[in-house]
Amino acid sequence: MGNQGINERKRSISAYIADHSATVSRTIIESLEMRMKLLAIRKRWGKFTDECCETIYLIFVHTLQKNSV
């Protein structure tokens, strides 16, 4: 993909964010909140490994992205 293709993708992403800014902002906030909750759980109980927390977080983010489209 050349520079033109990359620039088109950037414009497309920027347009999507502009059109869906409330959803994108909510998704980012919810994503950060979830990450903080996972860190608190790991710190409190020590039952989850880093890999487990990361997997749960990635599933959560993927679900948010699917629901926001």
Secondary structure, 3 states (H helix, E strand, C coil): CCHHHHHHHHHHHHHHHHHCHHHHHHHHHHHHHHHHHHHHHHHHHCCCCHHHHHHHHHHHHHHHHHHHC
